[in-house]
Amino acid sequence: MKISVKGCGYLGAVHAAAMATLGHEVVGVDPDARKIELLQSGETPFFEPGLDEILRAGLASGRLSFSTETERAAGAQVHFIAVGTPQSADSGSADLSYVRAAIADLLPLLGPDQLVVGKSTVPVGTAAELARLVSETGARLAWNPEFLREGFAVQDTIAPDRLVYGVDRESGDADAAVLDAVYAEALAAGTPRIVTDYATAELVKVAANSFLATKISFINAMSEIAETVGADVVTLADAIGHDERIGRKFLGAGLGFGGGCLPKDIRAFVARAEELGTGESVAFLKQMDEINLRRRQRVVDLVVGSFDGSDLGDGATPLAGRSVAMLGLSFKPNSDDVRDSPALDVAARLHALGAVVSAYDPETNRNAAARVPDLRYCDSVEDAVRGAEIVVLGTEWLEFRELDPAGLRTQVERAVIVDGRNALDPDAWRGAGWTYHGMGR
C-alpha cells in the first residue's frame, strides 16, 4: 500500500521505517528540514536500537522516503498522524496544535477511499472532532493508538502485542479492513486485534499509561515506608510479585518514571477528566505524580546527608564544591531521551546546591547538555568518577550494572554510592569497601 506518515519525530520516524520494512511504499513528512535531511541520508536524529538498520534498508529498497512537502503525501491510501502532543505551557492539558495543523495540511489532498489514521496520544473526544473535518473531503478517520516502549520501538511496531482500531460506526468494517491490510504480517502472526469506537481507542492509551504510572508510584510509596521502618522494598516487591494478580513487572522502586509519555499523559488525562466533570475519578493520579517526584528529592537528600557539612562556611550551599559523579542521564536505558528525566533532574538539583557534577551517559550527553549546560559532561565512567566524593546511579544502563566495584574503588576519593535504580548488588559493593545507599533498602 502507499502510506504517508505526518510527523517524523520519535513515533513517526519509527513508524515510517517499520511500515517500509513490512513492504509498504512510505513517505514521511515533517516541516523540520534538518530532521528530514538526516533521515533521507539514512541517519536517525535520536537513538533507538535497530532503527538505523531498518531506516537504511527502507531507503535502499526505494520504498521509503522523507520530505518537508506535504504534497508528497498525495495519492496515499492511508495517512498516519504521528505528531507530538506535548504538555501545554500553562496547564497540564495536551497541546493539540500539532495534530490540528497536520490534519489541516492534509485536507486539500484528501478524497474518497482514503483513510486518515491517528496514532498520536490525544484527549478523549479529539478523534470525533477531527473526523468531522476529514469527512468533508470524502475521506474517513480511524484512531490507532501506539504502545511503543522506548528502546524496543522497532519491535513494538513490527510485532505489536495488540492492535486497537477506533473507527466510525458506519464505515467501521471497511476502515478496519484497510488497517488489517496495513498490519497483515502482525495479524498473521496472531497479534490480538480490538475494533472499537473512537473514545475507547483514545482512552486505551492513557489508561494503560496511567496504570503503569500507578504501579511504579505504588512501589515507590512502599519504598518511603520501607526507609522509615528498616524494610527492604526489593524483597517486598519480589514477594508480592509472585501473586499472579499483581506480577513483578514495573515494581522497581527508585527514581521513578519520566520521559515524553507517562508524565505528560497522566497530567493531560487528569486535565481532560476535570474538563468533563469527572476529575474525582482520576484524582489519585495527582498523588501518583507527587510520589514519583518525591523520589528525586530523596536521592538529593541521600547525597547531602552523606556529608556532615562541618567544613562549610557561613552561607555556603549544602554541597558547595563537592565532587559528584552522575552515571546516567536519560530517563531510561537504551534511549537518549531526556524529557522529564529523573536522572537529569537530580543532576541539576545537585548542581544548584553547589556540587561539581561530572556526568556520563552512553547516548545522552548532547541532549542533556542542551537542557542543563552547567554540568561537566564526560566521555567515560572513568572520567566521571575520577576523584569523586560520591557516585550516583541515575539510569540503569547495562554498562553501569556491570561495573566492577573493586576497580572503581581505586578511582574515587570517597567510596560512597547512591543507587537511584536499585540496579546494583548491595553486598558486592559493600564487600568492595563502598558505603551503599539504595532506594527503600
LOMAR-191115 format. One record per residue (C-alpha): x, y, z; chain. Coordinates in pm, 1 decimal. Example, Ala and Ser with C-alpha at 12.3 -4.5 7.8 and 13.67 -1.06 7.14 Angstrom:
REC         x         y         z  ch
REC    1230.0    -450.0     780.0   A
REC    1367.0    -106.0     714.0   A
END
This chain:
REC         x         y         z  ch
REC       0.0       0.0       0.0   A
REC     101.9     363.0     -42.1   A
REC     128.5     523.0     302.5   A
REC     217.7     867.0     433.1   A
REC     332.4     947.1     786.6   A
REC     282.4    1304.8     901.5   A
REC     538.2    1387.0    1168.5   A
REC     885.3    1231.8    1173.7   A
REC     982.5    1260.7    1535.9   A
REC    1033.4     957.1    1755.2   A
REC     694.8     795.5    1681.7   A
REC     669.9     893.9    1315.6   A
REC    1022.9     804.1    1207.9   A
REC     996.0     459.3    1365.9   A
REC     650.3     402.2    1217.7   A
REC     755.7     509.4     868.1   A
REC    1063.1     286.2     863.6   A
REC     870.6      -7.2    1010.0   A
REC     591.1      24.2     750.7   A
REC     853.0      14.7     473.2   A
REC    1001.9    -295.1     634.8   A
REC     657.1    -455.5     607.0   A
REC     659.8    -391.5     231.2   A
REC     459.0     -71.4     201.2   A
REC     559.4     234.0      -2.7   A
REC     604.8     508.3     256.6   A
REC     673.8     881.7     258.4   A
REC     746.3    1055.7     587.0   A
REC     661.0    1426.5     600.3   A
REC     785.3    1681.5     853.1   A
REC     845.9    2059.9     834.0   A
REC    1183.4    2028.2    1010.4   A
REC    1429.0    2042.2     718.7   A
REC    1728.0    1929.6     925.9   A
REC    1542.6    1625.7    1056.6   A
REC    1429.8    1529.5     706.2   A
REC    1781.9    1573.7     570.4   A
REC    1918.8    1336.0     833.3   A
REC    1650.4    1072.3     777.5   A
REC    1678.3    1087.8     399.3   A
REC    2055.2    1033.9     431.3   A
REC    1999.4     726.9     649.8   A
REC    2080.2     888.6     985.1   A
REC    1846.8     898.7    1282.3   A
REC    1810.0    1222.6    1483.8   A
REC    1776.2    1019.1    1804.5   A
REC    1898.1     689.5    1946.6   A
REC    1669.3     388.3    1915.5   A
REC    1813.5      33.8    1889.1   A
REC    1751.3    -124.0    1547.9   A
REC    1613.7     188.5    1381.1   A
REC    1929.3     268.6    1182.1   A
REC    1918.4     -72.2    1016.8   A
REC    1555.1     -65.1     903.3   A
REC    1581.3     301.7     803.7   A
REC    1873.1     236.6     570.8   A
REC    1717.2     -81.9     436.5   A
REC    1394.9     102.7     357.1   A
REC    1578.6     383.4     178.5   A
REC    1790.9     136.7     -18.6   A
REC    1481.2     -55.1    -129.8   A
REC    1321.3     260.1    -265.2   A
REC    1009.2     200.4     -56.3   A
REC    1092.5     471.1     198.5   A
REC    1147.8     843.7     150.7   A
REC    1117.8    1164.5     351.0   A
REC    1016.2    1517.0     257.7   A
REC     924.9    1855.3     401.7   A
REC     647.0    1888.7     141.2   A
REC     303.6    1765.0     245.8   A
REC     212.8    1740.4    -124.6   A
REC     435.5    1431.0    -142.5   A
REC     161.5    1251.7      55.7   A
REC     -88.8    1296.7    -228.0   A
REC    -235.3     970.3    -350.5   A
REC    -156.2     771.2     -38.3   A
REC    -427.3     525.8      63.3   A
REC    -350.7     567.9     433.6   A
REC    -224.1     883.0     606.6   A
REC     -86.2     829.1     957.6   A
REC     -76.2    1123.7    1200.2   A
REC     223.5    1078.5    1430.5   A
REC     295.0    1427.7    1563.4   A
REC     361.1    1520.0    1923.9   A
REC     104.7    1624.6    2182.5   A
REC     324.3    1791.4    2445.9   A
REC     201.1    1930.2    2772.1   A
REC      68.2    2284.6    2734.3   A
REC     296.9    2551.1    2874.3   A
REC      29.1    2697.9    3100.3   A
REC    -150.7    2382.7    3220.2   A
REC    -141.7    2005.5    3237.5   A
REC    -356.6    1977.0    2924.3   A
REC    -226.9    1828.5    2599.8   A
REC    -126.5    2076.7    2330.4   A
REC    -317.4    1964.9    2019.8   A
REC    -184.0    2235.1    1788.6   A
REC      44.4    1993.4    1604.0   A
REC    -234.4    1741.5    1547.7   A
REC    -472.8    2006.7    1418.1   A
REC    -201.6    2153.1    1193.4   A
REC    -124.1    1808.6    1049.8   A
REC    -490.0    1749.8     965.2   A
REC    -521.2    2098.3     813.1   A
REC    -218.0    2031.9     591.9   A
REC    -366.1    1703.5     468.7   A
REC    -721.8    1821.5     399.9   A
REC    -650.5    1961.8      49.2   A
REC    -500.9    1624.7     -52.0   A
REC    -778.8    1400.6      76.7   A
REC   -1054.8    1234.6    -116.5   A
REC   -1284.4     929.3    -115.9   A
REC   -1136.0     588.4     -32.3   A
REC    -853.5     745.6     171.9   A
REC    -811.7     679.4     541.9   A
REC    -652.3     917.2     792.1   A
REC    -523.3     725.3    1094.4   A
REC    -431.3     899.5    1418.0   A
REC    -150.4     748.9    1622.3   A
REC     -77.3    1046.9    1848.0   A
REC    -191.3    1030.6    2210.1   A
REC    -486.1    1270.9    2238.4   A
REC    -754.9    1359.7    2494.9   A
REC   -1076.6    1164.5    2458.3   A
REC   -1313.3    1342.4    2219.2   A
REC   -1041.5    1461.4    1981.1   A
REC   -1099.7    1194.7    1716.0   A
REC   -1469.8    1271.7    1685.4   A
REC   -1387.2    1640.7    1635.4   A
REC   -1129.4    1566.9    1366.9   A
REC   -1347.2    1307.0    1194.8   A
REC   -1598.7    1579.4    1106.2   A
REC   -1329.3    1778.6     926.8   A
REC   -1193.1    1476.6     742.3   A
REC   -1538.1    1355.8     635.2   A
REC   -1599.6    1681.0     443.5   A
REC   -1335.5    1567.4     192.6   A
REC   -1494.0    1225.0     146.6   A
REC   -1209.0    1058.9     338.9   A
REC   -1252.5     878.3     671.0   A
REC   -1076.3     879.8    1007.4   A
REC    -963.0     598.4    1234.8   A
REC    -767.0     610.0    1560.4   A
REC    -492.0     352.8    1607.9   A
REC    -302.6     429.1    1933.5   A
REC      62.7     338.7    1966.2   A
REC     206.3     137.8    2254.7   A
REC     577.7     182.8    2194.3   A
REC     842.1     129.8    2458.4   A
REC    1148.9     342.8    2400.9   A
REC    1436.4     103.8    2345.5   A
REC    1200.4    -152.6    2189.9   A
REC    1004.8      69.4    1949.6   A
REC    1104.5    -111.0    1630.0   A
REC     997.8    -448.0    1769.2   A
REC     677.9    -300.0    1912.9   A
REC     580.2    -153.8    1574.3   A
REC     658.4    -453.8    1356.5   A
REC     535.1    -714.2    1606.2   A
REC     298.3    -532.7    1846.2   A
REC     141.9    -703.9    2146.6   A
REC    -202.1    -577.5    2037.3   A
REC    -369.0    -365.1    1771.0   A
REC    -651.4    -128.5    1859.5   A
REC    -868.3      34.0    1591.4   A
REC   -1102.1     317.4    1683.7   A
REC   -1343.7     353.0    1391.4   A
REC   -1662.3     527.7    1284.6   A
REC   -1976.6     321.6    1338.6   A
REC   -2094.6     348.1     978.3   A
REC   -1766.0     284.2     797.2   A
REC   -1603.8      73.7    1070.0   A
REC   -1585.4    -256.1     885.9   A
REC   -1429.9    -101.4     575.3   A
REC   -1181.1     102.1     778.5   A
REC   -1081.3    -199.1     985.8   A
REC   -1020.6    -392.3     662.9   A
REC    -780.3    -121.5     543.8   A
REC    -586.4    -136.3     870.1   A
REC    -586.2    -514.8     851.0   A
REC    -405.8    -481.1     519.0   A
REC    -152.1    -243.5     673.3   A
REC     -81.8    -482.3     960.0   A
REC    -130.1    -808.0     771.0   A
REC     201.5    -955.4     885.5   A
REC     135.6    -890.1    1255.9   A
REC    -218.4   -1026.5    1230.1   A
REC     -94.8   -1338.6    1054.5   A
REC     142.1   -1392.1    1348.3   A
REC    -153.8   -1390.8    1587.2   A
REC    -146.0   -1034.3    1722.6   A
REC    -473.1    -963.5    1909.4   A
REC    -698.1    -711.0    1728.8   A
REC    -958.0    -496.1    1900.7   A
REC   -1202.9    -289.0    1695.0   A
REC   -1390.9     -25.7    1894.5   A
REC   -1520.6     331.6    1889.9   A
REC   -1311.7     648.6    1888.1   A
REC   -1349.8     726.6    2258.4   A
REC   -1244.4     381.9    2376.1   A
REC    -941.5     380.6    2145.7   A
REC    -834.2     719.0    2281.3   A
REC    -878.3     603.4    2640.8   A
REC    -684.5     278.4    2591.8   A
REC    -351.3     457.6    2562.2   A
REC    -392.8     698.3    2854.8   A
REC    -549.8     427.8    3071.8   A
REC    -254.1     196.2    3005.8   A
REC      -0.7     467.4    3087.7   A
REC    -193.6     567.8    3398.9   A
REC    -197.1     208.4    3523.1   A
REC     178.4     170.6    3471.1   A
REC     243.2     504.2    3643.5   A
REC      25.2     393.4    3934.3   A
REC     211.6      64.7    3971.3   A
REC     551.1     238.3    3969.5   A
REC     430.5     503.3    4213.1   A
REC     280.8     239.3    4443.5   A
REC     612.6      60.8    4490.4   A
REC     784.3     396.1    4540.5   A
REC     530.9     474.4    4813.6   A
REC     621.3     140.6    4973.0   A
REC     984.8     244.7    4938.0   A
REC     920.1     552.0    5150.6   A
REC     767.1     336.5    5423.0   A
REC    1047.1      78.7    5396.1   A
REC    1304.6     350.6    5455.4   A
REC    1124.4     455.3    5772.9   A
REC    1083.1     109.0    5926.1   A
REC    1402.6     -55.9    5800.3   A
REC    1242.6    -293.7    5548.8   A
REC    1376.1    -388.3    5203.9   A
REC    1145.6    -280.1    4921.7   A
REC    1318.5    -506.4    4667.5   A
REC    1239.6    -817.3    4870.4   A
REC     890.9    -678.9    4927.5   A
REC     839.0    -640.5    4551.7   A
REC     968.4    -992.9    4492.3   A
REC     725.0   -1131.0    4745.5   A
REC     410.8    -955.5    4624.4   A
REC     516.7   -1001.0    4261.5   A
REC     469.6   -1377.4    4291.9   A
REC      97.4   -1309.8    4313.9   A
REC     -16.3   -1352.4    3953.4   A
REC    -280.1   -1086.2    4007.8   A
REC      -1.0    -835.4    4077.0   A
REC     307.8    -950.9    3885.5   A
REC     667.0    -833.5    3931.2   A
REC     697.7    -605.5    3627.0   A
REC     702.1    -231.4    3697.9   A
REC     759.2    -291.0    4069.0   A
REC    1108.8    -147.5    4061.2   A
REC    1145.1     119.5    4329.1   A
REC    1382.8     401.2    4253.3   A
REC    1394.9     743.9    4094.9   A
REC    1055.7     694.4    3933.4   A
REC     924.1     737.1    3582.1   A
REC     995.4    1011.1    3329.9   A
REC    1024.0    1053.8    2955.9   A
REC     798.5    1210.9    2699.5   A
REC     490.7     993.1    2760.8   A
REC     392.6     884.3    3111.6   A
REC     429.7    1217.8    3297.5   A
REC     256.8    1436.8    3040.5   A
REC      -5.4    1174.6    2952.1   A
REC    -130.1    1129.9    3307.3   A
REC    -137.8    1506.9    3360.1   A
REC    -332.7    1552.9    3036.7   A
REC    -569.3    1271.9    3139.1   A
REC    -640.7    1445.0    3469.7   A
REC    -693.1    1777.9    3294.2   A
REC    -936.2    1625.1    3043.6   A
REC   -1126.8    1440.0    3314.5   A
REC   -1169.0    1766.9    3501.9   A
REC   -1298.4    1933.4    3184.2   A
REC   -1554.7    1653.6    3153.8   A
REC   -1660.5    1693.0    3516.6   A
REC   -1515.9    1355.4    3619.1   A
REC   -1195.9    1477.4    3781.4   A
REC   -1264.4    1285.9    4103.9   A
REC   -1235.2     959.1    3911.0   A
REC    -866.3    1014.8    3843.2   A
REC    -773.8    1242.9    4133.9   A
REC    -545.6     967.3    4263.5   A
REC    -318.6    1024.0    3961.0   A
REC    -215.0    1358.5    4108.9   A
REC     -87.9    1171.8    4414.6   A
REC      96.9     926.1    4189.9   A
REC     270.8    1216.9    4021.6   A
REC     365.2    1364.2    4360.4   A
REC     506.5    1033.7    4486.6   A
REC     707.3    1000.0    4167.3   A
REC     858.6    1346.5    4200.9   A
REC     940.5    1297.2    4571.4   A
REC    1179.1    1013.2    4487.4   A
REC    1403.8    1255.2    4303.3   A
REC    1439.9    1469.4    4613.7   A
REC    1512.5    1156.6    4817.4   A
REC    1825.9    1093.1    4608.8   A
REC    1934.0    1452.9    4657.9   A
REC    1878.2    1416.6    5033.2   A
REC    2087.9    1098.5    5040.5   A
REC    2374.3    1280.4    4868.6   A
REC    2354.5    1579.6    5103.4   A
REC    2324.5    1350.2    5405.8   A
REC    2642.9    1165.5    5312.6   A
REC    2843.0    1479.0    5402.8   A
REC    2846.3    1617.3    5756.6   A
REC    2867.0    1979.6    5642.7   A
REC    3120.1    2071.5    5913.4   A
REC    3363.9    2227.3    5668.2   A
REC    3107.6    2455.7    5502.5   A
REC    3139.0    2827.3    5562.5   A
REC    2850.5    3051.8    5666.2   A
REC    2603.0    3097.6    5381.0   A
REC    2752.8    2818.2    5170.2   A
REC    2521.0    2590.2    4975.1   A
REC    2486.8    2234.4    5115.7   A
REC    2713.3    2075.9    4855.1   A
REC    2948.4    2367.0    4788.3   A
REC    3247.6    2238.2    4594.6   A
REC    3164.8    1870.0    4649.1   A
REC    3255.4    1639.2    4363.0   A
REC    2959.8    1425.9    4248.6   A
REC    2972.1    1167.9    3968.3   A
REC    2639.0    1115.7    3791.6   A
REC    2610.8     790.8    3594.9   A
REC    2319.0     805.8    3353.8   A
REC    2110.4    1099.8    3236.4   A
REC    1842.6     951.8    3008.8   A
REC    1503.6     874.0    3160.1   A
REC    1561.6     502.8    3092.7   A
REC    1835.9     283.3    2942.8   A
REC    1857.1     223.0    2566.5   A
REC    1725.9     571.9    2495.3   A
REC    1873.7     917.4    2450.5   A
REC    1551.9    1083.7    2567.1   A
REC    1597.2    1335.2    2849.7   A
REC    1243.4    1473.4    2850.4   A
REC    1134.7    1486.3    3215.9   A
REC    1430.0    1262.0    3300.1   A
REC    1456.8    1192.5    3675.3   A
REC    1832.5    1140.8    3645.1   A
REC    1894.8    1472.5    3470.3   A
REC    1665.3    1648.9    3717.0   A
REC    1864.8    1509.4    4009.9   A
REC    2191.9    1618.6    3846.9   A
REC    2053.8    1970.9    3800.8   A
REC    1934.7    1985.2    4164.3   A
REC    2275.5    1874.3    4290.2   A
REC    2445.2    2140.6    4079.6   A
REC    2206.0    2401.7    4217.2   A
REC    2318.0    2301.8    4568.8   A
REC    2678.8    2380.8    4480.5   A
REC    2808.9    2040.9    4372.7   A
REC    3053.5    1998.0    4087.0   A
REC    2864.8    1734.4    3890.4   A
REC    3060.3    1519.4    3645.4   A
REC    2806.6    1332.8    3431.8   A
REC    2829.9    1049.9    3183.7   A
REC    2564.8     873.8    2975.1   A
REC    2641.5     639.4    2684.2   A
REC    2396.8     813.3    2448.3   A
REC    2253.7    1124.8    2610.2   A
REC    2531.0    1372.0    2686.2   A
REC    2450.0    1600.7    2392.4   A
REC    2075.8    1613.8    2460.8   A
REC    2136.0    1664.6    2832.4   A
REC    2386.1    1944.7    2773.3   A
REC    2128.2    2128.6    2562.6   A
REC    1892.9    2134.5    2862.9   A
REC    2137.5    2157.7    3155.6   A
REC    2461.0    2307.9    3021.3   A
REC    2625.0    2368.5    3360.2   A
REC    2728.0    2009.2    3430.0   A
REC    3068.9    1868.7    3345.1   A
REC    2997.9    1613.6    3071.2   A
REC    3236.1    1320.4    3043.7   A
REC    3310.5    1060.8    2777.2   A
REC    3350.1     762.6    3009.6   A
REC    3271.2     624.8    3353.0   A
REC    3636.3     658.9    3448.3   A
REC    3642.6    1028.8    3362.7   A
REC    3320.4    1093.4    3554.4   A
REC    3419.8     915.8    3877.1   A
REC    3782.9    1025.3    3894.5   A
REC    3825.4    1192.1    4233.1   A
REC    3452.8    1183.8    4307.2   A
REC    3336.1    1212.3    4665.8   A
REC    3009.0    1034.9    4587.4   A
REC    2870.2     842.9    4288.2   A
REC    2502.1     849.8    4189.2   A
REC    2349.4     589.2    3958.1   A
REC    2065.8     765.3    3777.7   A
REC    1995.0     536.0    3479.9   A
REC    2040.3     159.9    3485.9   A
REC    2239.2     113.1    3163.8   A
REC    2396.4    -233.0    3134.9   A
REC    2738.6     -67.7    3133.2   A
REC    2672.2      60.2    3485.4   A
REC    2510.0    -257.3    3617.0   A
REC    2822.7    -449.8    3518.6   A
REC    3073.9    -213.9    3682.4   A
REC    3346.2    -369.0    3895.8   A
REC    3307.2    -208.0    4239.7   A
REC    3659.6    -304.3    4345.8   A
REC    3815.2    -146.2    4038.7   A
REC    3602.1     165.5    4067.9   A
REC    3700.2     195.9    4434.0   A
REC    4055.6     288.6    4334.4   A
REC    3940.8     587.4    4123.8   A
REC    3721.7     778.0    4368.6   A
REC    3811.5     994.1    4665.4   A
REC    3528.1     859.6    4882.2   A
REC    3369.6     520.2    4814.0   A
REC    3006.4     621.7    4856.8   A
REC    2734.7     534.6    4604.2   A
REC    2365.2     617.1    4581.1   A
REC    2191.8     354.7    4368.3   A
REC    1893.1     550.6    4239.8   A
REC    1760.3     249.2    4049.1   A
REC    1833.7     -39.3    4287.8   A
REC    2022.8    -189.7    3996.0   A
REC    2339.5    -292.7    4182.7   A
REC    2417.4    -575.7    4423.5   A
REC    2449.1    -410.5    4766.6   A
REC    2652.8    -699.8    4911.7   A
REC    2906.0    -687.4    4629.1   A
REC    2953.7    -311.9    4660.9   A
REC    2973.1    -314.3    5038.5   A
REC    3213.6    -607.0    5020.1   A
REC    3439.0    -397.7    4796.5   A
REC    3452.4    -124.5    5059.8   A
REC    3171.2     103.0    4944.8   A
REC    2907.0     274.1    5153.7   A
REC    2597.1     177.1    4960.2   A
REC    2263.4     363.1    4968.8   A
REC    1964.6     217.4    4781.7   A
REC    1606.5     331.2    4749.0   A
REC    1384.7     179.3    5016.5   A
REC    1651.7     -69.5    5122.1   A
END
